[in-house]
Amino acid sequence: MGATAGAVWGRAEQQDFRSRVRGTLLGAAVGDALGGPADGLTLEEIRSSYGAEGLVDLAVGFGRRGAVTHHTQLTLFTVDGLIRAQVRRDTGAWHPPTDLHRAYLRWAATQRDWGPDERREDDGWLAREEWLYARRDPSRALLIGFGDTHMGTLEKPKNPGELGPEAVARSAPFGLLVGWEPQLVVQLAVECAAQTHGHPTAYLSAGAYAVIVHALARGDSLDGAVQRALALLVARPGHQPVSDALQHALGAVRQGMPSPARVAELAGDGTADGLLAAAVYCALVGEDVRHGLCLAVNQTGPSGAAGALAGGLLGALHGETALPPAWLAELEGRPTILELADDFAMEMTQGPALHGPAGSSPGWLVRYPRA
C-alpha cells in the first residue's frame, strides 16, 4: 500500500486500510484495557490476584471491565489532531506538531474539567465525548508536559530526563499516515513525543514504534517493519539504546519458548525502549492476538502501556477481525473509537472530497474545525 498524498485509492485498498486503522486503534485500546488493572503490580501479585496463569481475561479496573487508561485517551486525541492537521492544510497554515499539541491540550482539559464546555465550538466532536473526562492515572510527565500552552520541541523539549513509555503509547496513529514517507513519520512522532518526553530514548522509541506501525499498515511483515525502523534510527543521535532494545527483541525470538521471564528481561525497568522491545517480542511470538496480549501484560511493570503497544502492532498487522470479539464487546468507548477510526480512514483516503477546491462538507468542518 504505497499510496501517496492525493493518490486515487481503489475500493479494496480503502477497505484494507480501514480494517488496519480500526485494528490498530481497537487493538491498542483492548491491550490497554487488559493490562490496566495490573499496573503497579509485580508478576507474583498479578498471579495472586488473577490466578496461576495471571491475567488472561479482562478484569475490573476503574470500576468496570474493559476500562481504558490515559494511553487510549491520548491515542484518540492523536488521531483527532492528525485529522485536524489535514483539514487545516487547506488554509496554508500547516504545522502538524502544533495541531497535535492543540489536540493534546484538549485532552489536558478533560483531566481538569468536569465535562465538555459547549461554549468552545472549536473543540470539535471528540472533546465533547463525556466518557473521556474520566481521569485515568495520567503520569506526572503528561500533566507537566501539557500543563501550560508552551509546546516542547526537540530543541527545547519538556521533561528532558523522562524515559517513560507514555509518549510511545500514544504514537500508533502516526504510523497510519501511509501516504507519508517513513522518515517523515518518524520525524513527526519524535517531535510530538518531545512535547512530554524529552529524553532521546523516549522520543526515539516513539518514532521507532510509529514507523513499525507504518510498515505494517502498508502490508509489511513485523520482522521487516522492525528492520525498517532500525535502518531509519541509525542517523538519529542517541539511537543506540532503542536500536539495541529492538535487536534484543528480534534475537529473543530464537531463544526458545516464550515466557514471562523473557518478557520481563526485555521490558527491564519499564522505560520506553524496554516496553517497545517487549511489545515487539510479544507480537512476534504470540500464537494469536490474545496470546500476544496476555504475554505483554503479565509482567512487573507498566502493563497497560505494554498491552497498548502490543495491541497496536497486532491490530495493524492483522486488522480488526483478528481481535478477540469478547474483549471488544466490553471495551469502554468502542463506538467512539470506531467512529474516529472510520473518520481517519475517510480523511486519509477521500479528504479532497470533504474539503478541497471543489467545495467543503459543512458537517465535516463542524466535526474537525479549521480554527
Steps between C-alpha positions, in 0.01 A plus 500: 500500500726775379234767456623857506321823579243568231516146362185325384409210728324192368208362695691192616788719617262722693337201670836348595624833635186556706534151650859573600408840646220342700728214598777732618277722712281222640802276556685769694188574706421139583864435594487806724176379659643151555817623664368804685378315813849350545690831489725527802478130586787255494458178303457315831225744603329462163494123543380530858214725389398333175616138519806294418498601132467867585277734301338301219173693480372853555488590867337781695685830486362845582174336604428291190635235265654629182588845634776679310770726644657830401696315228183445299367846573816661362512266201150616403602864530802422283262379228284808546805724466615327183161543336489864604850550357386364163195727500710802594739425216250668264558832677875497437560515877629145521728396786395155625694509831306813595169342404588192706599719793161673486333158499700395805400820678137403433578170673659690790175694539314171547723431799410832665136560403189322622372457147484655153468877466243560225623859467827382344367442151848446355562192716334266250295191581756283678551748783124487562503127577419493872658161568842646413483733801583216738845542654691176453825542691692717251870519577669809640692541172173532308346747743813715498551474126146615425461712812543827312475621142876493438584226248808289556726459198808295418709810563325572831315184603275463801626264773846441344580221744175306456542140379144369548290327232201738491606688185559170318159373605320789326705480178335219301282743298807664346574166338161506330613789279568247226526769233800653676861397453631299798761757602227765526291269719797456732562875510142588589476233770832611649404869503165427662654266760741776604199701614496284815796260487820684417758225544627361166428144609134586557435707190699273268306202635184685398642559152604137466159374610321732257707389203454131589122555497544691173670204332236259635218721375663488156497120509855419618585217739579586862860387466536710185336797673750484786788485254367815331489674837857398578618637166334835567624526860867481405515864392344626826727614786434298814344207315720223644284398799192476279682315222654260751160433657343418162791274406462329836131440429578343162770280652273384785261342248761233432564419867234242568139505614352837598485560872423779748867495599606587146242778478620636834861493383411702191278745687770571756398781734209614285671768296380585149762290321441196720122510463537542123727194484264293716200595284683414177606164646146415617354591162762284326461187713130515588305208358212741442397846618367378834819308579723791399306745718501268800876459467543877491298588809614224736815666624630722775475843343259729314262227381251742344767661282643161403156375401426816304826476305460130422134549408579781259755283322275195481203704382701672227642165392180293493212751482196532722351154439795331673425670833319298771130582453406429862748763613385752242141450615593635845751763391428844640442761233488254211238700303713813527815315397329351196350834399835674528679218314256520212528879489878471485485242222255716304713813543818325391346335195232750395600829661472713183133406472441622857689827478670620187485732200170350383329578830487399864263290707356728772441201725863391475626845591273505804651168611856609424512882503781681324536753780 
